[in-house]
Amino acid sequence: MLHAAHLLRRRLRISSLPVLLCPSSPLAAAGCPTRIRVSACRPSFSISNSAMEVSGRNSDGPQVAVIGAGVAGSVCASLLAAKGLAVKVFDSGRGPGGRMSQRREKVEDGSELMFDHGAQYFTVKSAEVQHLVDKWQALGLVADWEGRFGSLNVATGEFVHETAVKKRYVGVPGMNSICKALMTTPGLQAKYGVQVAGLEWADEGLGSWCLKSKDGENLGRFNAVVVADKGAAKLLFGQTASSPLLGENSLPY
């Protein structure tokens, strides 16, 4: 059983305005003035829609289920599929993205507005992840976010420019573009609008993990399961979000 702890998400250091503005943030709790992140407009590029088609899965080899299609789950699923494993991703949302999801709204003139309501940008502090981001940038999925950055002191109205050089990245044309592209990796299949609520080890023959949805649908059997969504982990493993205990005679190895 593999229990993903959102390692990549931590390394990417995904930032979110709702978190920065949360009244219960450490800044507010410490009695410091609440600061609002002010940032520039994001760049605009276009991506071919053909890159967004979902690929079929491998029929042979180990079957792996990945629960969660956010950045952690998407990268994990893509890497596993690239190694030749048959991977199936389950997510309760309408599409991939998770914290990097995007909302679209049409206005009166027929035009469409896009909102990155989860993460507005991300930074990188790992050479390993930087190598991955460089590949995304070469494919046109990621771009540098340049402009004026700083903090606004709401109490005094003072805007303090950011002095330290901090490289920020954004998805193109939206933050969810990264996860969408990763979902096209050959050998990977994704199923959205499904909440995995049941996980059980079936000790039959070589053994496998049986997944069931909240509606009782049998989602299949898998040799390994990666839980890359803390909400799903809490639902499956209880309040502690730890892996389930197995009897000595039913260990999957």
C-alpha positions as CSV (number, residue, x, y, z in Angstrom):
1,M,0.0,0.0,0.0
2,L,1.4,3.4,-1.0
3,H,0.3,6.4,1.0
4,A,1.3,9.6,-0.8
5,A,1.9,12.6,1.5
6,H,1.8,15.3,-1.2
7,L,5.6,15.5,-1.3
8,L,5.6,17.2,-4.7
9,R,3.0,19.7,-3.7
10,R,5.2,20.7,-0.7
11,R,8.2,21.0,-2.9
12,L,6.4,23.1,-5.5
13,R,5.3,25.4,-2.6
14,I,1.9,26.1,-4.2
15,S,0.5,29.4,-3.0
16,S,-3.1,30.4,-2.7
17,L,-4.8,33.8,-2.1
18,P,-7.6,32.3,0.1
19,V,-4.9,30.9,2.4
20,L,-3.0,34.2,2.6
21,L,-6.2,36.0,3.4
22,C,-7.6,33.5,6.0
23,P,-8.4,35.3,9.3
24,S,-7.1,32.4,11.2
25,S,-3.7,32.6,9.6
26,P,-0.5,32.8,11.7
27,L,-0.1,36.5,10.9
28,A,-3.6,37.3,12.3
29,A,-3.1,35.0,15.2
30,A,0.2,36.7,16.1
31,G,-1.5,40.1,16.1
32,C,0.5,41.3,13.1
33,P,-1.2,43.4,10.3
34,T,-2.9,41.2,7.8
35,R,-1.0,41.4,4.5
36,I,-2.5,40.9,1.0
37,R,-0.5,39.5,-1.8
38,V,-0.6,41.8,-4.8
39,S,0.6,40.4,-8.1
40,A,0.7,41.1,-11.8
41,C,-1.4,39.8,-14.7
42,R,-0.4,36.4,-15.9
43,P,1.0,35.7,-19.4
44,S,-1.2,34.3,-22.1
45,F,-0.4,31.4,-24.4
46,S,-2.4,28.8,-26.2
47,I,-2.1,25.0,-26.2
48,S,-3.3,22.5,-28.8
49,N,-6.5,20.8,-27.7
50,S,-5.2,17.6,-29.2
51,A,-2.8,17.3,-26.2
52,M,-5.8,17.0,-23.8
53,E,-7.1,13.7,-25.1
54,V,-7.1,10.9,-22.4
55,S,-4.9,8.0,-23.4
56,G,-5.7,4.3,-23.0
57,R,-4.2,2.2,-20.3
58,N,-1.7,-0.7,-20.6
59,S,-3.4,-4.1,-20.5
60,D,-0.4,-6.0,-19.2
61,G,1.6,-5.6,-16.0
62,P,0.8,-4.4,-12.5
63,Q,-2.4,-2.3,-12.1
64,V,-2.1,0.8,-10.0
65,A,-4.9,3.1,-8.8
66,V,-4.1,6.7,-8.0
67,I,-6.8,8.5,-5.9
68,G,-6.6,12.3,-6.6
69,A,-5.8,14.1,-9.8
70,G,-4.2,17.2,-8.3
71,V,-0.5,18.0,-8.9
72,A,0.7,15.3,-6.6
73,G,-1.5,12.6,-8.1
74,S,-1.1,13.7,-11.7
75,V,2.7,13.7,-11.5
76,C,2.8,10.4,-9.7
77,A,0.4,8.7,-12.2
78,S,2.3,10.1,-15.1
79,L,5.6,8.8,-13.8
80,L,4.2,5.4,-13.1
81,A,2.6,5.1,-16.5
82,A,5.8,6.2,-18.2
83,K,7.5,3.2,-16.4
84,G,5.1,0.9,-18.2
85,L,2.5,0.4,-15.4
86,A,-1.2,0.4,-16.1
87,V,-2.5,3.4,-14.1
88,K,-6.1,4.5,-13.4
89,V,-6.8,7.8,-11.7
90,F,-9.9,8.6,-9.7
91,D,-11.0,12.1,-8.7
92,S,-14.2,13.5,-7.3
93,G,-13.9,16.6,-9.4
94,R,-15.1,17.3,-12.9
95,G,-11.5,17.2,-14.2
96,P,-7.9,17.1,-13.1
97,G,-6.3,19.9,-11.1
98,G,-7.3,19.7,-7.5
99,R,-5.7,22.7,-5.8
100,M,-4.7,23.9,-9.3
101,S,-8.3,23.8,-10.7
102,Q,-9.7,26.5,-12.8
103,R,-13.2,27.9,-13.0
104,R,-14.8,29.3,-16.2
105,E,-17.6,31.8,-16.4
106,K,-19.3,33.4,-19.4
107,V,-20.3,37.0,-19.3
108,E,-23.1,38.9,-21.1
109,D,-21.1,39.6,-24.3
110,G,-20.4,35.9,-24.7
111,S,-16.8,36.0,-23.8
112,E,-15.4,33.6,-21.2
113,L,-13.5,34.5,-18.0
114,M,-11.1,32.0,-16.3
115,F,-10.3,32.0,-12.6
116,D,-7.5,30.1,-10.9
117,H,-9.4,30.0,-7.7
118,G,-7.1,27.5,-5.9
119,A,-3.4,28.2,-6.6
120,Q,-2.4,31.3,-8.5
121,Y,1.2,30.4,-9.0
122,F,3.9,28.1,-7.6
123,T,7.6,28.3,-6.8
124,V,10.4,25.7,-6.9
125,K,13.1,25.0,-4.3
126,S,14.3,21.6,-5.5
127,A,16.6,20.8,-8.4
128,E,14.7,17.7,-9.1
129,V,11.4,19.5,-9.4
130,Q,13.1,22.3,-11.3
131,H,14.1,19.8,-13.9
132,L,10.5,18.7,-14.2
133,V,9.2,22.3,-14.5
134,D,11.8,23.1,-17.2
135,K,10.3,20.3,-19.3
136,W,6.8,21.7,-18.7
137,Q,8.0,25.1,-19.8
138,A,9.6,23.7,-23.0
139,L,6.2,22.2,-23.8
140,G,4.4,25.6,-23.3
141,L,2.5,24.3,-20.2
142,V,4.3,26.7,-17.8
143,A,5.6,30.3,-18.0
144,D,7.4,32.7,-15.8
145,W,5.1,35.1,-14.0
146,E,6.7,38.5,-14.0
147,G,5.5,41.9,-12.7
148,R,5.4,43.9,-9.5
149,F,5.0,41.9,-6.3
150,G,4.8,43.0,-2.8
151,S,2.7,43.2,0.3
152,L,-0.1,45.7,1.2
153,N,-0.5,46.6,4.8
154,V,-4.3,47.0,5.1
155,A,-4.0,49.0,8.3
156,T,-1.7,51.7,6.9
157,G,-2.3,51.4,3.2
158,E,1.4,51.1,2.6
159,F,2.6,48.9,-0.3
160,V,6.0,47.3,0.3
161,H,7.8,46.1,-2.8
162,E,9.3,42.7,-2.7
163,T,13.1,43.0,-2.7
164,A,14.1,39.3,-2.8
165,V,14.2,37.7,-6.3
166,K,11.6,35.0,-6.3
167,K,10.8,33.1,-9.5
168,R,7.1,32.3,-9.9
169,Y,5.5,30.0,-12.4
170,V,2.0,29.8,-13.7
171,G,0.2,27.2,-15.8
172,V,-0.7,28.2,-19.4
173,P,-3.4,29.1,-20.2
174,G,-4.5,28.1,-16.7
175,M,-3.0,26.3,-13.7
176,N,-4.9,23.1,-14.4
177,S,-3.1,22.8,-17.8
178,I,-0.3,21.0,-16.1
179,C,-2.5,18.3,-14.7
180,K,-4.5,18.0,-17.9
181,A,-1.3,17.4,-19.9
182,L,0.0,14.8,-17.4
183,M,-3.3,12.9,-17.7
184,T,-2.5,12.2,-21.4
185,T,0.5,10.0,-20.6
186,P,0.1,6.7,-22.5
187,G,-0.9,3.9,-20.2
188,L,-2.9,6.2,-18.0
189,Q,-6.7,6.3,-17.7
190,A,-8.7,8.8,-15.6
191,K,-12.2,8.7,-14.2
192,Y,-13.7,11.9,-12.8
193,G,-16.8,12.6,-10.7
194,V,-16.1,9.5,-8.6
195,Q,-15.5,9.6,-4.8
196,V,-13.6,6.5,-3.6
197,A,-15.1,5.5,-0.3
198,G,-14.1,1.9,0.1
199,L,-10.6,0.3,0.1
200,E,-10.3,-3.4,1.0
201,W,-7.5,-6.0,0.7
202,A,-8.6,-9.2,-1.0
203,D,-6.3,-12.0,-0.1
204,E,-7.1,-14.2,-3.0
205,G,-4.2,-15.7,-4.9
206,L,-1.7,-12.9,-5.3
207,G,-4.0,-10.5,-3.6
208,S,-5.2,-7.1,-4.7
209,W,-6.8,-3.9,-3.4
210,C,-10.6,-3.6,-4.1
211,L,-11.9,-0.1,-4.6
212,K,-15.5,1.0,-4.3
213,S,-17.2,4.4,-4.8
214,K,-19.4,6.3,-2.5
215,D,-22.4,5.0,-4.5
216,G,-21.3,1.4,-4.0
217,E,-19.9,1.0,-7.6
218,N,-17.1,-1.6,-7.9
219,L,-14.1,0.4,-9.3
220,G,-11.9,-2.6,-9.9
221,R,-8.9,-4.4,-8.3
222,F,-5.4,-3.1,-8.2
223,N,-1.9,-4.4,-7.2
224,A,-1.1,-1.0,-5.6
225,V,-3.0,2.1,-4.5
226,V,-1.6,5.6,-4.2
227,V,-3.7,8.0,-2.1
228,A,-2.7,11.5,-3.2
229,D,-5.7,13.4,-1.8
230,K,-5.9,14.2,1.9
231,G,-9.7,14.3,1.8
232,A,-9.8,10.8,0.4
233,A,-7.2,9.7,2.9
234,K,-9.3,10.9,5.8
235,L,-12.4,9.2,4.4
236,L,-10.7,5.9,3.8
237,F,-8.4,5.7,6.8
238,G,-10.3,7.7,9.5
239,Q,-9.4,10.8,11.4
240,T,-5.7,10.0,11.6
241,A,-5.5,9.5,7.8
242,S,-3.0,6.7,8.3
243,S,-2.8,3.5,6.3
244,P,-5.2,0.7,7.3
245,L,-3.9,-2.2,9.5
246,L,-3.6,-5.6,7.9
247,G,-3.4,-9.0,9.5
248,E,-0.1,-10.8,9.4
249,N,-1.6,-13.4,7.0
250,S,-2.9,-10.9,4.5
251,L,0.0,-8.6,3.9
252,P,0.4,-7.7,0.2
253,Y,4.1,-8.8,0.0
